[in-house]
Amino acid sequence: MATQEQPSPGAGAARPRRPRVLVAASGSVAAIKFEILCRSLAEWADVRAVATASSLHFIDRESFPSGVALLTDADEWSTWRRIGDEVLHIELRKWADAMLIAPLSANTLAKVGNTVNS
């Protein structure tokens, strides 16, 4: 995990920035708790959320925390038109200090495991 910026000595020292956490939901019925998880994390961290199409069946977008961006597959290429434009997953990688996949369905866990072992 990346370390937080430390304030320099002196009277006008800036406060350290909050950790940046990217939270991802896979398509499990447990995604019904995703909004609560994001809200809890947002109390102490800057949070951005990504959700699969399957997980959106269980996520109530209306009750999602206002300070947490909820991104989906549709957002992935919305800003990209030509070479040199930003690609969302790359920008999120640069932004985040840590990523949490919760809930993590057994299907997604198997896919991650097979990717690592191949």
Summary of the structure (lengths in Angstrom):
residues: 118
radius of gyration: 16.5
end to end distance: 25.1
largest distance: 53.1
contacts: 292
relative contact order: 0.21
helix: 36%
strand: 16%
